[in-house]
Amino acid sequence: MKPIVMVDLATQYQRMKVEINAAISKVICSGQYIEGKVVQDFSASLAAYTGAKYAIPCANGTDALQIALMAVGLQAGDEVIIPDFAYVAAEEAVALLNLTPVPVDVDPLTFNIDVKKILVALSLKTKAIIPVHLFGQCSDMAPILKIARKNALYVIEDNAQSIGSVYTFPNGDRQQAGTIGDVGAVSFFPTKNLGCYGDGGALLTNNEELAQKIQMIASHGQSRKYYHEVIGCNSRLDALQAAVLNVKLPYLNTYIQSRQQIAQAYDKALAARPDLYETPECLPASTHVYHQYTLKVKQNKRDDLQQYLKQKGVPTMIYYPAPLHKQPAFRGIIRIGSDWTETEQLCKSVLSLPIHTELDEEQIHYITDLLVNYE
């Protein structure tokens, strides 16, 4: 059996080496490394895949969040509701713009923001909600949009982990994650389901005015060269990364299917140990693309299990070991929006298993055997 890794990008590259190398070589030979046709092609392909009217590439997913907040025109002191159990990027982007992060608790089953806690956290200063589509599935967007419309709030989706996930509204309408709110922020970090070979990101929107403003902000605030209409930044997806993404995007649905099959194998095996494991719960309204397969370990055995698996050659990760409200960087900056009971429990119990396109049946069987027989 080959060694097990959390993400096997090297083997994935070998399967598409000829296409990737040709795409990179074409960019290098063109001498056009910033913007240009290859980036425009990716933008068009990303919009077509997601169903968004506009897809604006940028340098990374965190920039995408910051640019989105800038584009909707929030002012210093405005409050933005975010989930407490998530990666730091959303809270960081909010704080960098002198806005006030309001972290609230999450649903213990899906790990996504608890809609009821959004209602509790609302204040006269609340101007936006950032639902983070965690680990591969959508937050419950129908009630979130209802709250936003009633209270004149912007909705900025943090879609760094869930590109390709589809949300079904009560009326049967279906939309991809990142295209439901005012703006969606996407990351193409190498380990993402659709990853480039460096940093990369994009913003999705169906609003023409917002799209134009996002485009300006990402390019020094200019609508045309040397004419700067707003304060912006320098956040561009370079052509080499766009070339890689142009090759990989057509494979994304295949990648998703592979991850879903692995998740099903994990679910089936771990059902034998309900005393020890809670497997990931899928929101009925959302498909799950399994950027991570994250389970809950009972009986306070998470850390011991992780060490056991490490000794047996199985890597794991803890996403995330500390709530956002306890991060020292944000002390004195946040406003308390709710209790954080579920988040704090999740931080003590979650464990993510290897899940990627190159994981084979022998490796899956080995991992599940260890988990089922662990005492």
C-alpha positions in Angstrom: 0.0 0.0 0.0 1.3 3.4 -0.9 1.7 6.0 2.0 -1.5 7.8 2.9 -1.4 11.6 2.8 -4.1 14.2 3.5 -4.0 15.5 0.0 -2.1 13.9 -2.9 -1.6 16.7 -5.4 1.5 15.2 -6.9 -0.3 12.1 -8.1 -3.2 14.1 -9.3 -0.7 16.2 -11.4 0.7 13.0 -13.0 -2.7 12.1 -14.4 -3.0 15.5 -16.2 0.7 16.2 -16.6 0.6 16.6 -20.4 -2.3 19.1 -20.3 -0.9 21.1 -17.4 2.6 21.3 -18.9 1.2 22.4 -22.3 -1.0 25.1 -20.7 1.9 26.5 -18.6 4.3 26.4 -21.5 1.8 28.3 -23.7 1.6 31.1 -21.1 5.4 31.3 -20.7 5.9 31.4 -24.4 3.3 34.2 -24.8 5.2 36.5 -22.4 1.9 37.6 -21.0 1.8 36.7 -17.3 -0.6 39.1 -15.8 -4.3 39.2 -17.0 -4.7 38.6 -20.7 -6.7 36.0 -22.6 -6.0 32.9 -20.4 -7.4 34.8 -17.4 -10.4 36.0 -19.4 -11.1 32.4 -20.6 -11.0 31.1 -17.0 -13.3 33.9 -15.8 -15.8 33.0 -18.5 -15.6 29.3 -17.8 -16.0 29.8 -14.0 -19.1 31.9 -14.6 -20.5 29.3 -16.9 -19.8 26.5 -14.4 -21.3 28.3 -11.4 -24.1 30.0 -13.2 -23.0 33.4 -11.9 -23.4 36.3 -14.3 -20.0 37.7 -13.4 -16.8 35.9 -12.2 -13.9 38.2 -11.3 -10.6 36.5 -10.6 -8.3 37.8 -7.9 -5.2 36.8 -6.0 -6.7 34.6 -3.2 -9.8 33.8 -1.3 -9.1 36.2 1.6 -8.6 39.1 -0.8 -12.0 38.1 -2.3 -13.7 38.5 1.0 -12.0 41.9 1.7 -12.8 43.2 -1.8 -16.5 42.0 -1.4 -16.8 44.0 1.8 -15.2 47.0 0.2 -17.5 46.8 -2.8 -20.7 46.8 -0.8 -19.6 50.0 0.9 -19.5 49.2 4.6 -18.2 51.9 6.9 -15.9 51.6 10.0 -17.9 50.4 12.9 -20.5 48.5 10.9 -21.1 45.0 12.2 -20.8 41.8 10.2 -22.2 38.5 11.5 -19.9 35.5 11.0 -19.8 31.9 12.2 -17.6 31.3 15.2 -16.5 27.9 13.9 -14.6 28.6 10.7 -11.2 29.5 9.3 -10.0 33.0 10.3 -10.3 34.6 6.8 -13.7 36.1 7.2 -13.1 37.6 10.6 -9.7 38.8 9.4 -11.2 40.6 6.4 -13.8 42.2 8.5 -11.3 43.5 11.1 -8.8 44.8 8.5 -11.5 47.2 7.3 -12.2 48.5 10.8 -15.6 46.7 10.8 -16.8 44.8 13.8 -16.9 41.0 13.6 -19.9 39.4 15.4 -19.2 35.7 15.7 -22.2 33.5 16.5 -22.6 29.8 17.2 -23.1 27.1 14.6 -25.4 24.1 14.0 -23.7 21.1 15.6 -24.8 18.8 12.8 -23.8 20.7 9.7 -21.1 22.9 11.3 -22.5 25.9 9.4 -23.9 29.1 10.9 -26.9 28.7 13.1 -29.7 30.8 11.6 -31.4 31.2 15.0 -28.2 32.7 16.4 -28.1 35.3 13.5 -31.5 36.6 14.7 -30.2 36.9 18.3 -27.1 38.8 17.1 -28.8 41.5 15.0 -28.4 45.1 16.1 -28.9 48.5 14.5 -25.2 48.4 13.4 -25.5 45.1 11.6 -24.9 45.6 7.9 -23.9 42.2 6.5 -23.8 38.4 7.1 -21.0 36.2 6.0 -22.2 32.6 5.9 -19.2 30.3 5.6 -20.1 27.2 3.5 -17.9 24.9 5.6 -16.2 21.6 4.6 -18.2 21.3 1.4 -21.8 22.1 1.9 -24.0 25.2 1.8 -25.2 27.1 4.8 -29.0 27.2 5.0 -29.4 30.1 2.6 -33.2 30.5 2.3 -33.7 31.7 5.9 -30.5 33.6 5.8 -31.7 35.5 2.7 -35.0 36.1 4.4 -33.3 37.7 7.4 -31.1 39.8 5.1 -34.0 41.1 3.1 -36.1 42.0 6.1 -33.2 43.9 7.7 -31.5 45.4 4.6 -28.3 43.4 5.1 -25.7 42.3 2.5 -24.9 38.6 2.2 -21.4 37.7 1.3 -20.8 34.0 0.9 -17.4 32.6 2.0 -17.3 29.8 -0.6 -13.6 28.9 -0.2 -14.4 25.2 0.6 -17.6 24.4 -1.3 -17.4 25.2 -5.0 -19.8 23.0 -6.9 -22.1 22.5 -3.9 -25.8 23.1 -4.9 -28.5 24.6 -2.7 -32.2 23.8 -3.4 -34.7 26.4 -2.3 -38.1 25.4 -0.9 -39.7 26.3 -4.3 -37.3 23.9 -6.1 -35.0 26.5 -7.5 -31.3 25.4 -7.4 -28.2 27.6 -7.2 -24.6 26.9 -6.7 -22.8 28.0 -3.6 -21.3 31.4 -4.0 -24.0 32.6 -6.4 -26.9 33.0 -3.9 -26.0 36.1 -1.9 -24.8 39.5 -3.1 -21.3 38.3 -3.6 -19.5 35.0 -3.3 -15.8 34.6 -2.4 -13.9 31.6 -3.8 -10.5 30.2 -3.1 -8.3 28.2 -5.4 -5.6 27.4 -2.8 -3.9 24.2 -4.0 -5.7 21.8 -1.5 -9.2 23.0 -2.5 -11.4 20.8 -4.6 -10.5 23.1 -7.5 -7.0 24.2 -6.7 -4.2 26.0 -8.6 -0.5 25.6 -8.1 -0.1 28.7 -5.9 -2.6 31.2 -4.6 -5.8 32.2 -6.4 -9.3 33.4 -5.9 -12.4 34.8 -7.4 -15.6 36.8 -6.7 -19.0 35.8 -8.0 -22.0 38.0 -8.4 -25.2 38.5 -10.4 -25.2 42.3 -9.8 -23.7 44.3 -12.7 -23.0 47.3 -10.6 -21.2 45.3 -7.9 -19.2 43.4 -10.6 -17.9 46.7 -12.0 -16.9 47.9 -8.6 -15.2 44.6 -7.7 -13.3 44.7 -10.9 -12.1 48.3 -10.1 -11.2 47.6 -6.5 -9.1 44.5 -7.5 -7.1 46.6 -9.9 -6.1 49.6 -7.9 -9.5 51.2 -8.1 -9.2 52.0 -11.8 -11.9 51.7 -14.4 -9.3 52.3 -17.1 -5.6 52.5 -16.9 -4.3 55.3 -14.7 -7.8 56.6 -13.8 -8.7 55.7 -10.3 -12.3 56.1 -9.2 -12.2 54.3 -5.8 -9.6 53.2 -3.3 -8.6 49.7 -4.4 -5.9 47.1 -4.0 -3.7 45.0 -6.2 -5.3 41.5 -6.3 -4.9 39.7 -9.6 -5.0 36.0 -10.6 -1.8 35.5 -12.6 -2.0 33.8 -16.0 0.0 30.7 -15.0 -2.5 29.9 -12.2 -5.4 30.6 -14.6 -3.9 28.2 -17.1 -3.8 25.5 -14.5 -7.4 26.2 -13.4 -8.5 26.1 -17.1 -7.2 22.6 -17.3 -8.7 21.4 -14.0 -12.1 23.0 -14.0 -13.6 20.5 -16.5 -12.5 17.7 -14.1 -14.2 19.3 -11.0 -17.4 17.3 -11.2 -15.3 14.1 -11.4 -13.3 15.2 -8.4 -16.5 15.9 -6.5 -17.9 12.4 -7.4 -14.7 10.8 -6.2 -14.9 12.6 -2.8 -18.5 11.7 -2.4 -17.8 8.0 -3.0 -15.0 8.1 -0.4 -17.4 9.8 2.1 -20.0 7.2 1.5 -17.4 4.5 2.2 -16.5 6.2 5.5 -20.1 6.7 6.4 -20.9 3.0 5.8 -17.9 1.7 7.8 -18.3 4.2 10.7 -22.0 3.4 11.2 -20.7 0.3 13.0 -19.4 2.5 15.9 -22.2 5.0 16.8 -20.8 4.8 20.4 -17.6 6.6 19.2 -18.3 8.6 16.0 -20.8 11.0 14.6 -20.3 11.2 10.8 -20.9 14.4 8.9 -24.5 15.5 8.6 -25.8 16.7 5.2 -28.2 19.7 5.1 -31.2 18.3 3.2 -31.3 21.4 1.0 -27.6 21.2 0.0 -25.3 18.8 -1.8 -22.0 18.0 -0.1 -18.7 18.2 -2.1 -16.5 17.0 0.8 -13.6 19.4 0.8 -13.1 17.8 4.2 -14.6 14.7 5.8 -15.0 15.9 9.3 -16.4 13.6 12.0 -17.0 14.1 15.7 -15.2 11.8 18.1 -17.1 11.0 21.3 -16.0 10.1 24.8 -13.2 12.7 24.8 -11.1 10.4 22.7 -10.4 12.7 19.8 -6.7 13.5 20.7 -5.9 9.9 21.6 -7.5 8.6 18.4 -5.5 11.1 16.4 -2.2 9.9 18.0 -3.2 6.3 17.4 -3.9 6.9 13.7 -0.6 8.8 13.3 1.3 5.9 14.7 -0.4 3.7 12.1 0.5 6.0 9.3 -2.8 7.8 8.8 -2.6 11.6 8.9 -5.5 13.6 10.2 -6.2 17.3 10.8 -8.2 19.3 13.4 -10.3 22.0 11.7 -10.5 24.0 14.0 -8.9 23.7 17.4 -10.0 27.1 18.7 -13.1 29.2 18.2 -12.7 32.6 16.5 -13.9 34.4 19.6 -10.9 33.1 21.5 -8.2 34.1 19.0 -5.9 36.7 20.7 -5.7 38.9 17.5 -9.4 39.8 17.9 -9.5 40.5 21.6 -11.4 43.7 22.1 -12.5 43.9 18.5 -15.5 41.5 18.3 -19.0 42.0 19.7 -20.5 39.0 21.4 -23.4 37.9 19.2 -24.5 34.7 20.9 -23.3 32.0 23.2 -20.8 29.6 21.6 -21.7 26.3 23.2 -21.7 24.2 20.1 -18.6 25.8 18.6 -16.6 25.1 21.8 -17.7 21.5 21.8 -16.8 21.0 18.2 -13.3 22.4 18.7 -12.8 19.6 21.3 -14.2 16.8 19.2 -13.8 17.2 15.4 -11.3 15.3 13.4 -10.8 15.4 9.6 -9.8 12.2 7.7 -7.9 12.0 4.4 -10.2 12.6 1.5 -8.9 13.3 -2.0 -9.2 12.2 -5.6 -6.2 9.8 -5.4 -7.3 7.8 -2.3 -7.7 4.2 -3.3 -9.9 1.3 -2.0 -7.0 -0.3 -0.2 -6.2 2.9 1.7 -9.8 3.5 2.5 -10.2 0.0 3.9 -7.1 0.4 6.0 -8.3 3.7 7.5 -11.8 2.4 8.2 -10.5 -0.8 9.7 -8.4 1.2 12.2 -11.3 3.4 13.1 -13.9 0.7 13.5 -11.6 -1.5 15.7 -10.2 1.4 17.8 -10.9 1.0 21.5 
